[in-house]
Amino acid sequence: MLTKDRLRSRNRVSAHGLGRSGFIYTLDAMFALVIVATIIIASFQYLSQTHIARFNRSDLNRLSNDALAVLERDSGLSNAVSGSTSSVQSYLNSLPVQVCGNLTVFSTGNSVVSAVQKTGCNSANVDEVVVARRVFVHSNSSTYYARLEAWYR
């Protein structure tokens, strides 16, 4: 049987306001916080050192073919034949930052009708260029073809 003195000593609170079991819970919480903080810091450190992988060649080829399809559907290619290249320029400038492009429209006689390049891009020292081609019919029933050269900065 427990006496009053034993009960008091058993439930006694330390000078810091915590019983022995409260101290253990606080110690566990601090230990868990240190582990979580270490994991978060290590993750940020690792992620800051990895470089974002560039698209591969097939992704760039798909993007180029899709760009030509969109420009044809939105009449950008027909406008370029008519001399208005603003919609094509706007579209090329809206491509992802790391992607550059140069669109050239040719007549059936292989003469250049129009040429537009993304602003701020230069293809002079580019190692790898992807070329996509698309044949389209202008509103005057003439056939033209568009060539989009794309590369990474």
ZIVENNOR-V606715 format. One record per residue. N is the residue number from 1. RES is the residue in three letters. OMEGA is omega in degrees with one decimal (NA if undefined). BURIAL is I if it has 9 or more other ideal C-beta (glycine too) atoms within 8 Angstrom, else O. D_CENTER is the distance of its C-alpha to the mean C-alpha in Angstrom with 2 decimals. Layout:
n=<N N>
res=<RES RES>
omega=<OMEGA OMEGA>
burial=<BURIAL BURIAL>
d_center=<D_CENTER D_CENTER>
//
This chain:
n=<1 2 3 4 5 6 7 8 9 10 11 12 13 14 15 16 17 18 19 20 21 22 23 24 25 26 27 28 29 30 31 32 33 34 35 36 37 38 39 40 41 42 43 44 45 46 47 48 49 50 51 52 53 54 55 56 57 58 59 60 61 62 63 64 65 66 67 68 69 70 71 72 73 74 75 76 77 78 79 80 81 82 83 84 85 86 87 88 89 90 91 92 93 94 95 96 97 98 99 100 101 102 103 104 105 106 107 108 109 110 111 112 113 114 115 116 117 118 119 120 121 122 123 124 125 126 127 128 129 130 131 132 133 134 135 136 137 138 139 140 141 142 143 144 145 146 147 148 149 150 151 152 153>
res=<MET LEU THR LYS ASP ARG LEU ARG SER ARG ASN ARG VAL SER ALA HIS GLY LEU GLY ARG SER GLY PHE ILE TYR THR LEU ASP ALA MET PHE ALA LEU VAL ILE VAL ALA THR ILE ILE ILE ALA SER PHE GLN TYR LEU SER GLN THR HIS ILE ALA ARG PHE ASN ARG SER ASP LEU ASN ARG LEU SER ASN ASP ALA LEU ALA VAL LEU GLU ARG ASP SER GLY LEU SER ASN ALA VAL SER GLY SER THR SER SER VAL GLN SER TYR LEU ASN SER LEU PRO VAL GLN VAL CYS GLY ASN LEU THR VAL PHE SER THR GLY ASN SER VAL VAL SER ALA VAL GLN LYS THR GLY CYS ASN SER ALA ASN VAL ASP GLU VAL VAL VAL ALA ARG ARG VAL PHE VAL HIS SER ASN SER SER THR TYR TYR ALA ARG LEU GLU ALA TRP TYR ARG>
omega=<-177.0 177.1 -179.2 -179.3 179.5 178.3 179.4 -178.8 180.0 -178.5 -177.0 179.3 -178.8 -177.5 -179.0 177.6 -179.3 172.5 -178.3 179.7 176.4 177.8 179.6 179.1 177.9 178.3 176.6 -179.6 178.4 178.5 178.3 179.0 177.8 179.5 -179.2 179.1 178.7 179.3 -179.3 179.5 178.9 179.1 178.5 179.1 -179.8 -177.2 179.6 -179.7 179.1 179.4 178.6 -178.5 177.5 173.3 176.2 -174.7 -178.6 176.7 178.9 177.7 178.3 179.4 -180.0 178.5 177.4 179.2 178.3 178.5 178.7 179.5 176.9 -178.4 -178.2 178.0 177.3 179.6 177.5 176.9 178.7 176.6 179.9 177.4 179.9 -176.2 -175.2 -179.6 177.2 178.4 179.0 179.7 179.5 178.9 179.4 175.8 178.8 -174.0 -175.8 -178.2 175.1 180.0 177.8 -178.4 176.7 178.0 -178.2 171.7 179.9 176.9 177.4 175.4 -177.6 178.2 -177.4 177.1 -178.6 178.3 177.4 -178.9 177.9 -179.5 178.6 -176.8 -174.3 -175.2 -178.5 -179.4 -172.6 179.3 175.6 -178.7 175.4 -178.8 178.3 175.9 178.9 179.5 178.3 -177.7 177.3 178.4 174.9 -179.8 178.0 170.2 -178.3 176.7 177.9 173.9 -178.1 179.5 176.5 176.2 NA>
burial=<O O O O O O I O O O O O O I O O O I I O O O I O O I O O O O O O O O O O O O O O O O O O O O O O O O O O O O I O O O O I I O I I I O I I I I I I O O O I I I I I I O O O I O I I I O I I O O I O O O I I I I I I I I O O O O O O I I O I I I O O I O I O O O O O O I I I I I O I O I O O O I O I I I I I I I I I O>
d_center=<71.69 69.57 71.35 70.16 69.60 67.45 65.34 64.85 63.85 61.50 59.68 59.94 56.90 56.14 56.39 52.64 52.86 51.30 53.16 52.55 50.23 48.19 47.77 46.40 43.86 42.72 42.50 40.40 38.02 37.68 37.09 34.34 32.70 32.80 31.24 28.36 27.76 27.87 25.29 22.88 23.48 23.14 19.78 18.39 20.10 18.66 15.02 15.53 16.98 14.48 12.15 8.60 9.68 9.26 9.55 13.24 15.84 16.23 12.66 13.27 16.70 15.70 13.43 16.50 18.97 17.22 17.14 20.85 21.65 20.22 22.03 25.17 25.08 24.61 27.38 25.31 26.86 30.33 29.92 29.10 32.35 34.19 33.01 30.48 27.13 25.60 23.61 22.27 21.45 19.69 17.59 16.72 15.83 13.39 11.31 7.87 9.11 9.25 11.10 14.75 17.36 21.11 22.91 26.63 29.02 32.27 35.54 37.48 39.52 36.44 36.61 33.56 33.47 30.31 27.53 24.41 21.70 18.49 19.61 19.16 18.69 21.48 22.02 25.00 23.85 21.22 21.88 20.23 20.07 19.44 21.93 21.96 25.16 26.38 29.94 30.70 33.85 34.35 36.50 39.47 39.31 38.42 35.93 33.14 30.22 26.86 25.07 21.43 20.63 16.97 15.83 13.33 14.21>
//
